[in-house]
Amino acid sequence: MSRSLPLALLSRIAAAILGGYAFCWGFIAIAHSGMYALGMPFHDAEHLSAILGLLLFLVLFLWTFATRRLGVMWAVLLVGGGVMTGAAALIQRALLA
């Protein structure tokens, strides 16, 4: 039991930093693209999405240490970040067409 504790803690630390970064990257990308597509000026959308992304990173960082299920946590962070990044790429492609 004591051997698995450091591994679980390292997994949570990695999820908080790396998984939170990936999720926030996707959120910022989709928020920026979406707000720009809806007519907000580019730099206003950029700054607002970055501010909201920073707040989201704090929430995700705390959530990774509060949740009980490591697998679900990793899945939410990585899959959610990937889906949002992909959706942002589609929005950007539609804006350029």
Disulfide bonds with the S-S distance in Angstrom:
none
